[in-house]
Amino acid sequence: IDVIVSEINLSKLDGFMLKQRINTEKTFEKIPFIITSHHKNIDVVMRANLLGIDLILQKPIIPEELIGHIKRIRDKRVRL
């Protein structure tokens, strides 16, 4: 898995809870995590920072922006 992209508001498990669970698994904790939301505010940013979320994108998503971020993340991992 190169990167995980998740919406904050999921039906049974929100994006923050998903990232929290991923962080408990050594196999998955290093996978870059991008979260999307209609409401990007200080509370969202603070929670994202605490969980180690790599990027918050505000909706509506511009596909080229998302693709560019994913390519840069993937390229960084290849160089390491």
C-alpha positions as CSV (number, residue, x, y, z in Angstrom):
1,I,0.0,0.0,0.0
2,D,1.6,3.3,-1.1
3,V,-0.9,5.6,0.6
4,I,-4.3,5.6,2.4
5,V,-6.9,8.2,1.5
6,S,-9.9,8.4,3.9
7,E,-12.8,10.7,4.4
8,I,-13.2,11.9,8.0
9,N,-16.9,11.1,8.2
10,L,-17.4,7.4,7.6
11,S,-20.5,5.5,8.6
12,K,-19.2,3.2,11.3
13,L,-15.6,4.3,11.8
14,D,-14.5,7.8,11.2
15,G,-11.2,8.6,9.5
16,F,-9.5,9.5,12.8
17,M,-10.5,6.2,14.4
18,L,-9.2,4.4,11.3
19,K,-5.8,6.1,11.6
20,Q,-5.7,5.4,15.3
21,R,-6.2,1.7,14.6
22,I,-3.6,1.8,11.8
23,N,-1.1,3.4,14.2
24,T,-1.4,0.3,16.5
25,E,-0.1,-2.0,13.8
26,K,3.6,-1.9,13.2
27,T,3.1,-3.2,9.7
28,F,0.9,-0.3,8.7
29,E,1.9,2.6,10.9
30,K,4.4,4.0,8.4
31,I,1.9,4.1,5.5
32,P,1.2,7.8,4.5
33,F,-2.3,8.8,5.5
34,I,-4.3,11.5,3.7
35,I,-7.7,12.6,5.1
36,T,-10.4,14.5,3.4
37,S,-13.1,16.7,4.8
38,H,-15.7,19.4,3.9
39,H,-14.8,21.1,7.2
40,K,-11.1,21.8,7.7
41,N,-10.7,23.8,10.9
42,I,-8.3,24.0,13.9
43,D,-9.9,21.0,15.7
44,V,-9.5,18.8,12.6
45,V,-5.9,20.0,12.1
46,M,-5.0,19.4,15.8
47,R,-6.5,15.9,15.8
48,A,-4.7,15.1,12.6
49,N,-1.4,16.3,14.0
50,L,-1.8,14.2,17.1
51,L,-2.4,11.1,15.0
52,G,0.4,11.7,12.5
53,I,-1.9,12.3,9.5
54,D,0.3,13.4,6.7
55,L,-2.2,15.6,4.8
56,I,-5.7,17.1,5.1
57,L,-7.4,17.9,1.9
58,Q,-10.6,20.0,1.9
59,K,-13.4,19.0,-0.3
60,P,-14.2,19.3,-3.1
61,I,-11.1,17.4,-4.0
62,I,-9.2,18.6,-7.1
63,P,-8.0,15.3,-8.6
64,E,-4.8,16.7,-9.9
65,E,-3.9,18.0,-6.4
66,L,-4.5,14.6,-4.9
67,I,-2.6,12.7,-7.6
68,G,0.3,15.2,-7.3
69,H,0.5,14.6,-3.5
70,I,0.4,10.8,-3.9
71,K,3.1,10.9,-6.6
72,R,5.4,13.0,-4.3
73,I,4.8,10.7,-1.4
74,R,5.5,7.6,-3.5
75,D,8.7,9.2,-5.0
76,K,10.0,10.1,-1.5
77,R,9.5,6.5,-0.4
78,V,11.4,5.2,-3.4
79,R,14.3,7.4,-2.8
80,L,14.6,6.3,0.9
